[in-house]
Amino acid sequence: MKNIKYQMVPISTMTKQISLRLSDRLLKAAKKKAEKLGFTSVQGYIEETLREKLFGDDLMSFVQAAQRKAMKEIWDNDEDEAWENA
């Protein structure tokens, strides 16, 4: 039997690169908005904007549910209750 080696492949390598033409005005506005929102690149900003447009409600519901669960785990614990009652 042969030894098979597996390699982890990051999801980012499973993407397709496209070319997008933007007017100077639109690119300038996108750069400004991306920087304001904390994106490190216009590409990241455009990708996230497209994701929100396509999957917005479903994606936000998933993220909010995950955040609620994480916050519940953080805040609902005996140690916090002990500090409150100290």
N, C-alpha and C positions, 0 to 999 in steps of 0.2 A: 504494500500500500504506500502511495506517495505521501510525503509530508507536504501539506498545503499551508501556505502562509497567507494570512489575510492582512489587508492594509486598510486602516481607517481613512476614509475619504471625506474631507470637510464638505459640508453642504454647499459652501460657496463655490466649489469647483464644479458643481453640477448646474451651473447657470450658463445662460447664453449671453454673449455680448452683442449689443446692438449699437447702431450709430444713430444719433439723434441730432438734428439741426434745429437750433434755436436762434431767434433774432437776438441782436445785441441787447436790446431792451429787456427781453424775457430772461436771458441768461444773467444779466446784471441783477434783476429782481430776484431770481432764484438763488443766486449767490448770497445776496443780502438776507433773504429769508432763512436760508440754510444756516448761515452764521448765527443769526439771531436765535434760532431754535437749538443751536448746539451741535449741528451736524458737522462732521469733519470734511465733508465733500458735498458738492452739488449732486453727484451721483447718488449718494446715500439719501439725500433729501428727496430726490425725484423717485427713487425706488420706494421709499416709505410712503410718499404721497400717492403713488399709484396703488400700492398695497391697500392703503386706507380707502381709496376710491373703489377698488374692486371688491374688497372683503370687509370693509369698514365695520358694519354692525356685528358680523360673526366674529371678527378678530377682536373687536373691543369687548364683546361679551366674554370671550375666552380669557383675555388679559385681566379684565375686572374680576372675574371669578377666581383666577389664580392669585390676584392681589388680595382679595378678601380672605382667602384661605391662609395666605402667608401672614397677613396682619393678625388674624385670629390666633394663630400659633404664637406670634410674638407677644401679643397683649394678654391673652387668656392663660396665665400661668400662676402658680402658687407663690412664686417669689415676688411678683408685683403686688399681689394681695397682701403679703406680709409687710411690704414697705408701706402700703396704704394704711395698714392698721397699726403701724409702729408709733 
